[in-house]
Amino acid sequence: LVGGPWHCLRSMQRRNESPGGTGWVGVRETGLRAVASSQTSSSLAGGWAEQRALRLLRQRGWTVLERNWHCRWGEIDLLLSKPERLLLVEVKGRRRQGPDGWGLGALDRRKRLRLRRSWLLWLASHPEWQTSSLELVVALVPLPPSNRPVRWLRLPEG
């Protein structure tokens, strides 16, 4: 790995870019953790959606391996495990159903390619998981004030 998993965050800080859109004022590092110095309402909503999905998955016996893992290709929202199984979760939080169908439309071909590249980079740096089966899912999480349930959609691996 060139520069490790936080390489893209360091380079974004130098170029003053934002990961996945606008809104980050800057990124500072504390050890191996990167912390946003300013969060937008969309990043707070995204964090809430991820937390809701994570809570449901933990109740079903999944253990967190990674949360918001960044690399040069993108981000893995959630990566969880059970014995010999991995679950990669792309979380989409929306306040209401729009033209993108609660966020499913945001998972276009380009996004899937970035997600696949991120996954392969993570797997290359964690060879102990190479024999585990992988399941890809999208969690469509309605944000408050909606009380609708989370929808889970399985994605093909290819």
N, C-alpha and C positions, 0 to 999 in steps of 0.2 A: 504494500500500500504506500503510495506516495503521500507523505505527510500525515498518514493516519486518518481516522474518521472525522477529525475536526478540521482537516485541511481546508475544506471549502468554506467553513465559517471564518477561518483566519483570512483567507483570500478575499472574502466578501467584506470583511472589516477594512482591509487595506483599500479596496476599491469603493467602499461605501455603498455597496449594493444591499438589497434585501432578499432574504430567502423566500421564494414563493409569493412575491408581491411587495407592495409598499407598506410602510408603517414602522419598520424597525429603525430607530434613530441610530443605534450602534450596537455592537456586540462586544462584551468584555469576557475574558476567560478567567475562571477560578479553578485552578487545577485542570481537570479534564472536562469540567462543565462549562458550557457557554451560557451566558445569561443575557437576555435582551434588556437594554436599559430603558426601553419604553415599549409598552404593549398597546396594540390597537384593540378596539372592541371586537374585531373579527378574530384576532389571535386569542383573546380571552374566551370568546364563544367556542373557538376550536378546542381550546384546552378543556372547557367544560364538557364538550361533546366527547372528547377522548376519555375524560375521567368517567363519564357515564358508561361508555362502552367497556372500559376497563373493569369497572365495578361488576358489571354483568358477567364478564368473562371469568373474573376471579371467583365468582359464585359458582361457576361451572367447573372449577378446578384447574384453570389455566394459571401458569406462573409467568410473570413478566421477565423477558430477557432484555428487551430494549423498548424505550419510549422516545420518540422523536429523534431517532438516529439519523444523523446527517452525513452525507458524503458529497462528492463532486457531482453526482447525478441527480440527487434529490434527497428525499426524506422517507424514512419508514416510520409511519405513525406509531404503530404498536407491533411488537413481535413477541409472541407468547409461546410457551411450551407445555407439553405433557410428555410422558415417557415415549420416546421415539417419534414424536409428532411436533410439528411447528405450525403456528398459525400467524400469518402476516395479515394485518388488518389496516385497511385504508379507511379513515374516519371522515365522514362528510356531515357537518352540522348545518342545518338550515332552520330559519325561523318559520318559513312557510314554503309550501310547494310552489316552485316556480317553473320556468321553462326547462330547467335542468333536472326536473323530477327528484326533488329533495337532495340534489347533489350528484346523482348518478351520471348526469351529462358531463360533469367535470372530469370524469374518468375516461377521457378520449384516448386515442391510439398513442399520442405522444406521452401522455401521463403514464399509461401502462408501460411504455418502453422505459421511461425514467425509473419507474418502480421496479421493473425487472432488472435493470442495470444496478440499481441500489441494492437489491436483494443479492445479486451475484457478487457484488463487492463485499457485502456483509458476510456471505457464505465463505468467500475466499479467506477472510480474516478469522473465521471460526470453523476450521475444518472438522472439528469434533461433531458438527451437526450435519455433515454432508450425507450421511446415510438415513437421516430422518425424513419422514414424509412431510410434505408442505401443503398447506391449504391456504388459498388466498380468498379473503372475504372483504366486502365493503360494508361498513356499518353506516347506515343512513339514520342519523340521530336528529330528531326534531328538537329544536331549542325552545326554552321557555318563551312564552307562556303555554306552549302546546304540551299536552300530556300524552301524546301518541307514543306507542311503543317504538323501540329501535327496530329497524328492518335490517336483516342480515342477508346479503346476496353473495353467493359463491361465484368466484371468477375462475375461468379456465387458466391453467398455468402458462400456456404458451402465448 
